[in-house]
Amino acid sequence: MKSLKHATAFGHARGVRVRELFLKSKMLAITAALLATSPLCRAQVQATSISSAIELARADMSSQRNEIVNATMQLSDKDAAVFWPIYRKYEYERSVVDDSRAAVVKEYAEKYSTITDTDAKSMTERMMESDSREIALKKKYAKELSRVLPATTVAKFFQLDHRLDLLEGMQVESSLPPLWRSQNAEQQKVEQQSTESHNLRQQN
């Protein structure tokens, strides 16, 4: 009975720790997104490169990822012995794909106010290529994990992995210039041209 109580308390403590880590990640992303619209943050962005901000967001999530996976999966010693070597290979290959995606994101951040159709087409194709590579990578490692772990454990991991991807994406996106800024500029340009055309017709 004592060991059962200890196991229950330990499981509860792990659950609390996981929730704390998720909450911290969410709060970091939400706070960054809110600050991105403030005058103070805009001044700070001018002093700090967007590239550095993106890498900081990625590093912050990466530093917590292993801890969250470890606390959430709750693997037995036997399962852990086969899971972690495969997971480390997966994480390395996934980081390579993320590097390619981050390169596109940084390029967009640098060019978003003057982006050309050629730039936009290239970025779209490269981003979709990264997405395709990521899907292929997940399928590859789902098969590899399924050879040595129960299907329920594999499914649990990839559900968790997807949620962590979303959190990391939120943090990276919060470092970027808002999409509406360039859209508003384009709309203002169209409205200005319309006004000028209207004024010319009245003068004639």
Phi and psi in degrees as a GROMACS rama.xvg file:
@    title "Ramachandran Plot"
@    xaxis  label "Phi"
@    yaxis  label "Psi"
@TYPE xy
-63.5699  -41.8006  LYS-2
-66.4796  -34.6874  SER-3
-65.8851  -42.8576  LEU-4
-63.215  -39.8984  LYS-5
-63.6512  -43.6086  HIS-6
-64.6444  -40.5891  ALA-7
-63.8844  -43.7385  THR-8
-64.8052  -39.0538  ALA-9
-65.2246  -43.5341  PHE-10
-62.847  -39.0374  GLY-11
-64.6172  -42.009  HIS-12
-63.2456  -39.8451  ALA-13
-65.2147  -40.4007  ARG-14
-62.852  -41.5902  GLY-15
-63.2175  -41.1364  VAL-16
-64.007  -41.7394  ARG-17
-62.4564  -44.9255  VAL-18
-62.3443  -37.4886  ARG-19
-63.764  -42.1287  GLU-20
-66.4885  -42.9226  LEU-21
-63.0177  -42.7758  PHE-22
-62.7493  -41.5302  LEU-23
-61.6494  -44.755  LYS-24
-63.3663  -42.7926  SER-25
-64.6244  -43.065  LYS-26
-66.0114  -37.2388  MET-27
-61.629  -44.6742  LEU-28
-67.2381  -45.7339  ALA-29
-65.4776  -43.5394  ILE-30
-61.7787  -42.9806  THR-31
-63.3238  -39.7262  ALA-32
-65.2954  -40.3538  ALA-33
-67.9411  -42.3092  LEU-34
-67.0516  -26.89  LEU-35
-61.869  -20.5736  ALA-36
-95.2053  -2.87232  THR-37
-89.9955  151.53  SER-38
-58.82  -37.8754  PRO-39
-62.5196  -44.8107  LEU-40
-64.2612  -39.7591  CYS-41
-61.0131  -37.1671  ARG-42
-67.6975  -38.2669  ALA-43
-68.5558  -37.384  GLN-44
-61.9168  -34.408  VAL-45
-64.7546  -33.4269  GLN-46
-84.3151  -25.366  ALA-47
-116.91  128.609  THR-48
-64.3736  146.281  SER-49
-62.1626  -34.2386  ILE-50
-58.9774  -43.8994  SER-51
-65.4589  -38.1338  SER-52
-63.7501  -40.7546  ALA-53
-65.4182  -45.5579  ILE-54
-64.7805  -34.8424  GLU-55
-64.3766  -42.6926  LEU-56
-62.911  -42.3956  ALA-57
-65.9349  -42.7669  ARG-58
-65.4506  -37.6347  ALA-59
-63.1282  -44.3803  ASP-60
-69.28  -39.1366  MET-61
-62.9748  -37.2617  SER-62
-66.6418  -23.3443  SER-63
-98.7485  -17.5828  GLN-64
-59.1714  -50.5821  ARG-65
-60.4149  -40.7276  ASN-66
-65.2771  -41.2078  GLU-67
-66.2446  -43.9002  ILE-68
-60.896  -46.2213  VAL-69
-61.348  -44.7452  ASN-70
-72.0061  -32.9141  ALA-71
-82.9522  -41.1097  THR-72
-68.0317  -35.7678  MET-73
50.3361  54.8833  GLN-74
-78.1575  148.359  LEU-75
-70.6411  165.302  SER-76
-58.7162  -39.3807  ASP-77
-64.6714  -47.5322  LYS-78
-69.2076  -37.3457  ASP-79
-62.5553  -35.3444  ALA-80
-63.1216  -30.1713  ALA-81
-98.2847  -24.9236  VAL-82
-72.3828  -48.9756  PHE-83
-65.8563  -39.8818  TRP-84
-61.1264  -39.8225  PRO-85
-68.5569  -41.4752  ILE-86
-60.6454  -41.7798  TYR-87
-63.7515  -38.4838  ARG-88
-65.3742  -42.2645  LYS-89
-61.534  -45.5947  TYR-90
-62.9447  -38.7768  GLU-91
-64.0725  -48.1567  TYR-92
-66.7638  -35.4056  GLU-93
-66.9757  -35.4936  ARG-94
-65.7975  -31.7505  SER-95
-66.3112  -43.1787  VAL-96
-64.1562  -41.7448  VAL-97
-62.7593  -33.9109  ASP-98
-61.7898  -41.8566  ASP-99
-64.8227  -42.5067  SER-100
-66.6931  -41.2296  ARG-101
-63.1848  -34.6095  ALA-102
-62.3975  -39.3489  ALA-103
-68.2332  -42.0558  VAL-104
-61.4566  -43.0241  VAL-105
-64.6433  -40.2958  LYS-106
-63.5827  -41.8525  GLU-107
-60.9381  -43.4719  TYR-108
-61.7164  -34.7763  ALA-109
-76.7769  -32.422  GLU-110
-109.693  0.843484  LYS-111
-58.9094  -29.6846  TYR-112
-82.2603  -17.4437  SER-113
-130.178  24.8517  THR-114
-65.6828  138.417  ILE-115
-98.7627  167.554  THR-116
-62.4008  -37.1412  ASP-117
-63.7546  -44.2268  THR-118
-60.9089  -46.4935  ASP-119
-62.1623  -41.7791  ALA-120
-63.7185  -44.5112  LYS-121
-62.5839  -44.1722  SER-122
-63.7289  -42.7639  MET-123
-61.6772  -45.4382  THR-124
-64.6421  -42.361  GLU-125
-68.1818  -37.0082  ARG-126
-67.1178  -42.1096  MET-127
-65.9848  -35.3387  MET-128
-63.2234  -41.4646  GLU-129
-63.3027  -41.4744  SER-130
-62.3677  -42.0595  ASP-131
-64.475  -41.3692  SER-132
-64.3656  -38.0568  ARG-133
-66.4968  -43.0064  GLU-134
-61.5923  -44.6563  ILE-135
-61.5637  -38.6754  ALA-136
-65.8827  -43.2712  LEU-137
-63.9779  -40.4843  LYS-138
-62.9385  -42.1829  LYS-139
-59.543  -47.8397  LYS-140
-80.4014  -22.439  TYR-141
-63.6106  -41.7353  ALA-142
-65.6854  -42.9299  LYS-143
-66.0264  -42.3782  GLU-144
-67.2786  -35.4016  LEU-145
-66.4562  -21.1862  SER-146
-72.7332  -23.4044  ARG-147
-123.534  -6.38882  VAL-148
-132.824  155.531  LEU-149
-61.2431  150.241  PRO-150
-60.0536  -35.4164  ALA-151
-64.5628  -36.4985  THR-152
-68.2313  -41.7058  THR-153
-63.6703  -44.5626  VAL-154
-62.3323  -41.816  ALA-155
-60.6978  -42.8714  LYS-156
-63.0916  -45.8442  PHE-157
-73.2651  -25.047  PHE-158
-65.4138  -45.1389  GLN-159
-64.5345  -43.5227  LEU-160
-59.4084  -40.79  ASP-161
-63.5157  -42.6258  HIS-162
-65.1744  -38.0536  ARG-163
-67.5462  -36.2534  LEU-164
-60.8474  -41.9624  ASP-165
-63.4838  -42.7899  LEU-166
-64.4919  -43.1717  LEU-167
-64.2737  -40.1823  GLU-168
-61.1879  -39.8821  GLY-169
-61.4131  -41.945  MET-170
-68.2723  -40.5527  GLN-171
-66.1067  -46.2806  VAL-172
-61.4158  -33.2406  GLU-173
-67.5963  -14.2258  SER-174
-87.1412  -9.1612  SER-175
-92.194  156.678  LEU-176
-62.7235  141.068  PRO-177
-65.2458  143.992  PRO-178
-64.3316  -32.3675  LEU-179
-66.9152  -19.5981  TRP-180
-64.5826  -48.2558  ARG-181
-70.7832  -33.8515  SER-182
-64.8612  -42.5575  GLN-183
-62.8899  -40.0651  ASN-184
-62.7987  -41.4587  ALA-185
-66.6538  -40.7404  GLU-186
-63.8587  -42.2317  GLN-187
-61.846  -37.6661  GLN-188
-64.1708  -44.3758  LYS-189
-63.5257  -43.6675  VAL-190
-64.2297  -38.4857  GLU-191
-64.7985  -42.8661  GLN-192
-63.577  -38.7311  GLN-193
-64.851  -41.2784  SER-194
-65.0094  -43.6028  THR-195
-63.6579  -40.5983  GLU-196
-64.7676  -39.6415  SER-197
-64.4379  -42.2345  HIS-198
-65.4318  -37.2552  ASN-199
-66.2582  -40.3773  LEU-200
-64.5389  -37.0214  ARG-201
-68.1191  -38.353  GLN-202
-66.7045  -34.2106  GLN-203
